[in-house]
Amino acid sequence: MSLVLSTDSVPAADRFAYRHDVISKTCFPLRMNATWESFCGTIVTDRIGFLLVSSVAAEAEHVDPARCLSAQSEREDFITVGLQREGSAVVTQDNRSAALGPGDFVLYDAIRPYQLAFPERFRMTFFQIPRRAFGVRNGEINSITGTAIRGDDGVASVVSRVLEELSRNARDYDPEIAEMLARNTVDLLATVIAEQLGRDAMRTDAAKHALMLRVRGFIRRNLAHADLCPKMIAAAHHISVRYLYRLFEKESKTIGRLILEWRLEECRRDLARPAHGRPSVTVIAHRWGFQNPAHFSRSFRAAYGMSPREWQAFNDSSVPDSSVP
C-alpha cells in the first residue's frame, strides 16, 4: 500500500517544516532551502522488493544534505537513483553536476555531500537501493555519481523505461514478483555502470572494471544454481579460470567467499519472512544453492552467530501481535 503525503491540507506557514520532516523520514536526511511561503508538494512512497521508491512532485526548490550522524548510520548502505519525470534538475556530487531532463537519471550517495536543484516545478522518483545489491566496489559507483545518464541513449534508454514503469505501478506488484523486479532492476543498473565505465577511454583498467561488473552481476543472478563455480563463471564470460582468479586478486573476497556470503544473505532474508507460508529451512537452503543442510547450518552460524532456526525464531518474536489492541 502506498504512503501518500501532501501539503495540500497543511497551513501555508507549516508546509516547509512538514515537507522537510516527511522527506527526511521517507526519502533521505536533508536540509532544504526554499521559499516557505509558497512551498507545496506531494510524496508517494512504495516498496518494490528491497527497493524503496519515493515519487516527489513540488515547486522549485534547492536541497542540501543534512549532517546528521544518527541518520547517516541508517542510510550508509544505500545508493539513490533519481529519475527525472517532469521539469528539470541539477544534481551535484563529487565535483560533477548532472543536468537532467525528463527520462534522464543519476546516481548519488545521500550520506556524502551533494546538492539537488529544481529551477521549476518538477516530478522526480527516487529509488533507494542497498549498496550491496549492486555487487560492485564503492569506487566504481562513486566514479559516476553526479553524472547525467541520458534516458534516450543505449542501455540507459531501457533502464529509464523500466524505472518509469516501476514508479507508475509500484503498488500493484505481488511480493514475489516485486523481489524479482528489484533484482532485475539492479542488474540493469549495474550494466549501465559497466557501460559508463567502458566509455571512459582515459581509464586504462576500464575494460577490467566493466568485466568485473558483468561477472558480479552473473554471480548475483545465478546464486540459486547449485553448479555455480569459477569454471561456470569463466565459461560464461569466455575467459580462463586463471584470468578470472586474477580479476579477484585485488578484491577483499575470493570468488568462493563472495558466492557463499551472497547466498547466506539471500537465505537470511527468506528465513526472516512471515512464518505463514514460509518454506522450511531445508527448502530455503536448496533454493539458494546449498545442497548440504549441515554445511549450510554451520556456515550460517559462522556468519551470523546463530543457527537458521534461531534466526527464524528471533524474527518471529519481533513481529507485533496484531490481535493485541
N, C-alpha and C positions, 0 to 999 in steps of 0.2 A: 504494500500500500504506500502511495506517495505521501510525503510530508510536504504540504503546501503552506508557505508563509508569505504574507503580503503586507505591505504598509498601507493598503487602501483604507483599512479601518483604524489606523493609528493616527492620532493627532499629529499635525504637521511638525510641531515643536519636538515631538518624541521620535520622529521617523529615523533620524540619523542614528541615535543610540540603539533603537530597536534593530535596524538593519545591521549595524556593526556587531551586535550580540548574536544575531541569527547566523550571519556568515561565519563568524568565529567558531560557532558550535557545529555548523553543518558542512562547511567547506574547508576552512583553514584559519589559523590565528592570524589576525591582521590589524593594521591601523589605517584608517581611511581619512582622507582629507576631501571634503566636499562641501557644497553649499547646502547646509542642512534645511534651509527654509523650503527648498524645492525637492528635497530628497525623497524618492519613492521608487518602489520596485517590488518584484516577486521572486521567490526562490522555490523551486520544486526539487525535492531530494528523493532519490530512489536508490535501491541496491540491485545490482545485477551480479549475482555470484559474489565474488570478493571485491567487486568494483563499487565504489561509492560515486554516484552520479548526481551532480547538482547543476540545474539549469537556472541561470540568473538573468533576469530582464530588468533593466533600470535606466535611469537618466545618466548623463555624462558624469564621470567621477574619476578619482585617482586613488590608487590603493598602494600602500606600503606594507611590508611585513611587520608583524608585531615582534617585539623582542621579549618573548615570554618563555622562560626556561621550562616551566611545567608543561605548557602546551607543546613546546618543541620536542620534549621527550616522547610525547604521544604521536607525533607526526613524522619522526625522523626516518621511518621505514617506508615512506610513501613518495612517489613521484606524481606530479599533477600534469595532466594533459588538458589544455584548454582549446576547445573547438569554437571558433567564431561562427555564429549562426546569422546574426544580423548586425549591421553597423560596422564599426572598425575598432581596432585596439592596437596598443603598442605594449609589448611585454619585454622587459629588460632584465637580463641576468648575465653574470659572468662577462660584463663589458660588451654584451651583444644585445641589440634591440631588434625585435621581430615586429614588423608592421603587418597586421592581419586584416584580411577582408573575409567576407562570408565564404565558408568552406575551408579556410586555412586553419592550421592548428599549430601548437607549440608545446614543448615540454619544459617544465621548470620544477625546481626543488623549493617547496614552500617554506623550508626552515632556513634557507640561506638567503642573503639579500636579493631582493627582486622588486620590481615595480610593475603595476598594471595601470595603464592609462586608457580611458574610454572618452574620446572627444565628443561623442554624440550618444544619443540613446542607442542601447545595444542589447543583444541577447547572446549569451555565451554559456556553453556547457562545460563543466569541469569534471574530469574523471580522475579520481584518486586511485592509484594503482600501487600495490605493495612493491617496493623496490626489488625484493627477491623474486617476484614473479617474472621479471624480465630475463633473469638468468645472465645478466651482464655486469661487468665491473662498473663501479661508480664513475671512473674516468671516462668510460665510453659514453655513458648517459650525459655526464657533465660537459662533454665536448660539443654537444648540440643543444644544450639548454639555451633558451633565449634566441633560437634560430627559427625563423618562419618556415614552416613546411607547407608548401603550396598544395591546396586541395585539388588542383587540376593537373598535377604533374606525376607521372609514373605510378609507382606503387602507392604513393601518398593519396592519389585520387581514389583508390579503392578503400583505403583506410578512412578517408574523410567521409565517404558514403556510409561505411559501416558505423562510424561514430554517430553520424546524423540519425541513422535508423535506430540505433540503440537509445539515443536520447529521446526520440519520439515515442518509443514503445517500451520504455524501461519497466513499467508497472505490469506488463502483460505476459512476462515470461514465467514459465514454471521453474521451480528451484533447480532441477537437474539441467534443464536447457540453459538457464541463466549461468550456471557454473561452466558449461561447455562454451557458451558465448564469451564469457570473461576470458577463459584461457585462449581461445582463438583470437580474440581481440589483441591480447598481449603479444601473441606470436606475430600478428600483423605489424604491430608497432615495433617489435624487435627487428623485423625485416626492414622497416623504414629506417631505423637507426643504422642497420648494416648498409643500406643503400646510401645514406648520407655520408657515412664514413668512407665508403668506397669511392665517392665522388671527390674526396679531398686528395688531390694528386700530390700535395705537399707533404703528406704523411707517408713515410716510406713503409710503415707497417700497417697501412690502411687495409690492404687485402687480407693480412693475417687477422686483424680485428674483425673484419667482416665475416671471415670463415669461422672464427670462434663464436660469433653471434649465431651463425647458422647451426653450428654444432650444438650449442646450448639449447637453441630452440628445438632441434631434433630430439635431444635427450628429454626435454620437458614434455614434448608431445608423445613420446614413446615410453614413458615411465612404466606404464601398465604392461608392456611387452616383457614377458619372462626372459626372453633371449637377448635383451638389451645388453650389449657388451662392447668393448673397444673395437673388436673386429667388425661387428654390425655397423657401428657408427662410422668407422673409416670407410667401409664399402659404400655406404650411402652417400658419402661426400667425395668418393673417387680419390682417396688419399691412402697412404700406407698406415698401418697401425703405428709404426715407428714415428712417422711425422705427426700423427695425432698426439702421441705422448709428448713430442717436442712442443706442440702448441700449449700443453698444460704445464710445461716446466716452470714457468714463472707465475703460475696460478697458486692460490693458497691451498687448494684442494686437488687431489688426484681425481681422475675420471671416476674411479670406483667409489671414492668417498662422496663425490658430488651426487652420483646416482643414488647412493644409499641415503644421504641426507634429504634429498628431494622426495624420495619415496616415503620416508618416515614423516615428512611434513604433510604429505597428502593423506597418509593413514591417520595421523593425529587429527587432521581436520574432519575426516569422515567419522572417526571414533567419537568426536565431540558433538555430532549431530543429535537431535532429539531422539530419545530412546524408542519412540513409536515408529515402527517401520525401519529401524536402523539394522543393517546387516550384522552378522556375527563378526567377532574379531578375526576369525579364520577367513571368512569371505572377503573382508576388507583387505587383509594382508595379501591374499591371492590377487585381488583386483589391482594392486599396485606392484605386482611382480615378485612378491615374497612367496616362494614355494615351500619353504621350511618354517612351520609355525614356531619351533623352538628358536631358530635363528632370528626370526622377526621379534619375538618377545625379548631376547637378550639385547638385540640392537636398540629396540625402543627404550628399554630400561637404561641402557648406557647413555642414550641421547637425552632422555627427559627425567631420569631419576625415579620412574615409576613404571609399573607394568601397563600394558594396553588396557586391561580391565580396571586397574586402579585409576587410569586416566578417564575412562568412561564414567566410573562411579563419582569421581571428583566433579566432572561436568554435570552429571545428572543431579548431584546435590546442590549445584549452584543455580539451577533453574528454579525461579519462584513458583510456588504452588498457586496456580490460578484459581483454585477452589477456595482459597482463603481470602475473605473480603478485605 
